[in-house]
Amino acid sequence: MTRFVLFAAPIAIAASIVFNGGGDDPEASSDSPAAAAADPADSAVGPDPYAAADDEGRRQLDERVEAMPAGLAAPAERELAWKLLATSESSTLDWRGQYGMIDDNGDGTGYTAGIVGFCSGTHDMLTFVEAFTKEHPDSPLKPYVPALRKVDGTGSHEGLDPGFTAAWKKSAEDPVFRAAQDRVRDKQYFEPAVRLAKLDGLGTLGQFIYFDAMVLQGAGTEPDAFYGIRKAALAEADTVDEGGDEKAYLDAFLDAARAVMKSKRNQHDTSRIDTAQREFLYDGNLALKPPLTWKMYGETFHVAS
């Protein structure tokens, strides 16, 4: 269900994130088409102050964030975030069991797999598997790279069936493969989302809302991606950092996120907003403190502590 932020980016950039923790790639030009397409500093779509800053500015922003409460980055809250995301992506609290999850849910995006829902039809699975198999050519997934390239952008399984799902599940038995999924989740989605939410003055709930939206829609600058959603919210309400009311801003953000979901044929079920995030917000639980009870796709989930 995700759109990978490095859509159309060179495999070297993807590999730097999957295996090197998202460090700068010397071959990645800042004026390349891929960089331009994924530049969250673009003022036309609601800028990320961190991406827009120079090195000194980023150092100062890092100091600001480090001085703030841990929020969603605290160990217990991170665990809660993984559980909440797992209910949205796989209807389960058992997020650790999702590394090997792979299925076609009939939404037109092909196979969905792993802890952040890589999809064979939305480029993110291809990018991830290409990067992983480049470093690990003995991976069971290596033979399926050509087929993933062919089905990219479609819901087709051509060349993937019947063995691809078994190869993914077999790969997930490898702790190196699981760690690679963790790095994509953390470096591409969690850390940027939490940092920006903190700079916007948001508490733990707002940090999760940003993270979930970034996983679901990707960190792109299009109107239907994360930074486009944030831009739409900023047009309706000020962030806390700008002197606005936190609940009002998050309500506007969820309105924008929900509208984007409704505009996509494979995201018409807006449970993750309607019966989870919005419920927490209207309960006044801006700190996202357990116990929590929410519904996802009609099923009730509960976290006691």
C-alpha positions in Angstrom: 0.0 0.0 0.0 3.0 2.3 0.1 4.6 4.5 -2.5 8.3 4.4 -2.1 9.9 7.8 -1.7 12.7 6.9 -4.1 10.4 6.3 -7.1 12.5 6.2 -10.2 15.7 6.8 -8.2 18.9 4.9 -9.1 19.4 1.6 -7.3 22.6 3.1 -5.7 20.4 5.6 -3.7 18.1 2.8 -2.6 21.0 0.6 -1.5 22.4 3.5 0.6 19.2 3.5 2.6 18.7 -0.3 2.8 22.3 -1.0 3.8 23.9 2.2 5.0 21.2 3.8 7.0 20.2 6.4 4.5 23.4 8.3 4.2 24.2 10.7 1.4 25.1 9.0 -1.9 27.9 10.7 -3.8 26.5 9.8 -7.2 23.1 11.3 -6.5 22.9 14.7 -8.1 20.6 17.2 -6.4 19.3 18.3 -9.7 18.5 14.9 -11.1 14.9 14.1 -12.0 14.7 11.6 -9.2 15.9 14.1 -6.6 13.6 16.8 -8.0 10.6 14.5 -7.9 11.2 13.6 -4.2 12.5 16.9 -2.9 10.4 17.7 0.3 12.0 21.2 0.4 9.9 22.2 -2.6 8.0 25.3 -1.3 5.2 24.6 -3.7 4.0 21.6 -1.7 4.6 22.7 1.9 8.3 22.6 2.7 10.1 20.5 5.2 12.2 22.9 7.1 14.9 20.2 7.7 15.2 19.4 4.0 15.3 23.1 3.1 18.0 24.0 5.6 21.8 24.0 5.0 24.2 22.0 7.1 24.2 24.6 9.9 20.5 24.9 9.9 20.1 21.2 10.1 22.5 21.1 13.0 20.4 23.7 14.9 17.1 21.8 14.0 18.7 18.5 15.3 19.5 20.3 18.5 15.9 21.5 18.8 14.5 18.0 18.3 17.0 16.3 20.6 16.0 18.7 23.4 12.3 17.7 23.0 10.6 14.8 24.7 11.2 11.5 23.0 7.6 11.1 22.1 7.0 8.4 19.5 10.7 7.7 19.4 10.7 6.3 22.9 11.0 2.5 23.0 7.5 1.8 24.3 5.9 4.3 21.9 7.8 2.9 19.0 6.5 -0.6 19.8 3.0 0.9 19.9 3.5 2.6 16.6 4.5 -0.7 15.0 1.4 -2.3 16.4 -0.9 0.4 15.2 0.7 0.3 11.7 0.3 -3.5 11.6 -3.4 -3.3 12.2 -3.7 -0.9 9.3 -1.5 -2.9 6.9 -2.3 -6.4 8.0 -5.1 -6.4 10.5 -2.9 -7.8 13.3 -1.1 -6.5 16.4 1.7 -9.0 15.7 4.0 -6.7 13.7 7.0 -9.0 14.1 5.1 -11.7 12.2 4.7 -9.4 9.1 8.2 -9.6 7.7 7.2 -12.6 5.7 3.6 -11.6 5.1 2.7 -11.5 1.4 -0.7 -11.5 -0.3 -2.7 -9.9 -3.0 -5.6 -8.1 -1.4 -7.3 -7.4 -4.8 -6.7 -3.6 -4.8 -4.8 -3.6 -8.1 -1.4 -3.1 -6.6 -0.3 -6.7 -7.0 1.4 -8.4 -4.1 1.7 -6.6 -0.8 4.4 -7.7 1.6 6.5 -7.0 4.6 6.2 -4.7 7.6 5.5 -1.5 5.6 3.4 -3.1 2.8 5.8 -3.1 -0.1 3.8 -3.5 -3.3 4.8 -5.2 -6.5 2.7 -2.7 -8.5 3.9 0.5 -6.9 7.6 0.4 -7.4 8.6 0.2 -3.8 8.9 -3.6 -3.7 11.0 -3.6 -6.9 13.3 -0.9 -5.5 13.7 -2.7 -2.2 14.3 -6.2 -3.8 16.8 -4.8 -6.4 18.8 -3.2 -3.6 18.7 -6.2 -1.3 19.6 -8.7 -4.0 22.4 -6.6 -5.3 24.1 -6.9 -1.9 22.9 -10.5 -1.4 22.9 -12.2 -4.8 22.2 -15.6 -3.3 18.8 -14.4 -2.0 15.8 -16.5 -3.0 14.3 -13.3 -4.4 17.1 -12.7 -7.0 15.5 -14.8 -9.8 12.4 -12.7 -9.6 13.9 -9.2 -10.2 13.2 -9.3 -14.0 9.6 -10.3 -13.3 9.2 -7.5 -10.8 10.5 -5.0 -13.3 7.9 -6.2 -15.8 4.9 -6.1 -13.5 5.9 -2.7 -11.9 3.0 -0.3 -12.2 0.4 -3.1 -12.6 -1.4 -5.7 -10.5 -0.1 -8.6 -12.6 1.6 -11.6 -11.2 3.2 -12.6 -14.5 6.5 -14.2 -13.9 6.1 -14.2 -10.1 3.8 -17.1 -9.7 4.0 -19.7 -8.4 7.3 -19.3 -6.5 7.6 -15.7 -5.5 5.5 -15.8 -2.4 7.5 -18.7 -1.1 10.7 -16.9 -1.9 9.6 -13.9 0.1 8.6 -16.0 3.1 11.9 -17.9 2.9 13.8 -14.6 2.8 12.0 -13.3 5.9 13.6 -16.1 7.9 16.9 -14.3 7.4 17.6 -11.7 10.1 19.5 -9.7 7.5 16.4 -9.4 5.3 14.3 -8.4 8.3 16.9 -5.8 9.3 16.8 -4.3 5.8 13.0 -3.9 6.1 13.6 -2.2 9.5 16.0 0.3 7.9 13.6 1.2 5.2 10.8 1.7 7.7 13.0 3.8 10.0 15.1 5.9 7.6 12.5 6.5 4.9 9.4 6.9 7.0 9.6 6.9 10.8 12.6 9.2 11.5 11.7 11.9 8.9 8.0 11.9 10.0 8.7 12.1 13.7 11.3 14.8 13.3 9.0 17.0 11.2 6.1 16.4 13.5 8.2 17.6 16.4 9.3 20.7 14.5 5.6 21.3 13.8 5.1 21.2 17.6 3.1 18.0 17.6 2.8 15.4 20.4 3.0 11.7 20.1 -0.3 11.2 18.4 0.6 13.8 15.7 3.9 12.1 15.3 2.2 8.8 14.6 -0.3 10.4 12.2 2.6 11.9 10.2 4.3 8.5 10.2 1.2 6.6 9.1 0.5 9.0 6.3 4.1 8.9 5.1 4.0 5.0 5.0 0.7 4.9 3.2 1.2 7.7 0.6 5.0 8.0 0.4 7.2 11.0 1.2 6.7 12.6 -2.2 5.8 16.1 -3.0 2.7 15.4 -5.2 -0.7 16.6 -3.9 -1.6 13.0 -3.0 1.6 12.2 -1.2 2.7 13.2 2.3 4.0 16.7 1.7 1.0 17.5 -0.5 -1.3 16.4 2.4 0.7 18.6 4.8 0.4 21.5 2.4 -3.4 21.1 2.3 -3.6 21.0 6.1 -1.4 24.1 6.4 -3.9 26.0 4.2 -6.6 25.3 6.7 -4.8 25.5 10.1 -1.6 26.6 11.7 0.8 24.1 13.3 1.5 24.4 17.0 4.9 25.8 16.1 3.1 28.6 14.2 0.9 29.3 17.2 -2.0 27.1 16.2 -4.2 24.7 18.1 -2.9 21.1 17.9 -6.2 19.4 17.7 -7.5 21.8 15.0 -4.4 21.3 12.9 -4.4 17.5 13.2 -8.1 17.5 12.3 -7.3 19.5 9.2 -4.4 17.1 8.4 -6.7 14.1 8.8 -9.3 15.7 6.6 -6.7 16.1 3.9 -5.3 12.6 4.3 -8.8 11.1 4.2 -9.6 13.0 1.0 -6.5 11.6 -0.6 -7.4 8.1 0.4 -10.9 8.5 -1.0 -9.5 9.7 -4.3 -7.6 6.4 -4.8 -9.5 3.3 -5.9 -7.5 1.1 -3.6 -7.9 3.1 -0.4 -11.6 3.7 -0.1 -11.6 2.1 3.4 -10.5 4.9 5.7 -10.7 3.0 9.0 -7.1 4.0 9.9 -8.4 7.5 10.2 -12.1 7.2 11.0 -12.0 4.6 13.7 -8.5 4.9 15.0 -6.5 8.2 14.6 -9.6 10.5 14.6 -11.0 8.7 17.6 -7.8 9.2 19.6 -7.8 12.8 18.6 -11.4 13.4 19.6 -10.8 11.6 22.9 -8.1 14.3 23.5 -5.4 11.6 23.7 -2.7 13.8 22.0 0.0 11.9 24.0 -1.3 8.6 22.5 -1.3 7.0 26.0 -2.6 3.5 26.5 -5.0 1.9 27.1 -6.1 2.2 23.5 -9.0 0.6 21.8 -9.7 1.1 18.1 -11.3 -0.5 15.1 -9.7 -1.4 11.8 -11.8 -2.7 8.9 -14.5 -3.6 11.4 -12.2 -5.6 13.8 -11.6 -4.2 17.3 -8.0 -4.0 18.7 -6.8 -3.2 22.2 -3.5 -2.3 23.8 -3.6 -2.2 27.6 -0.2 -0.7 28.2 
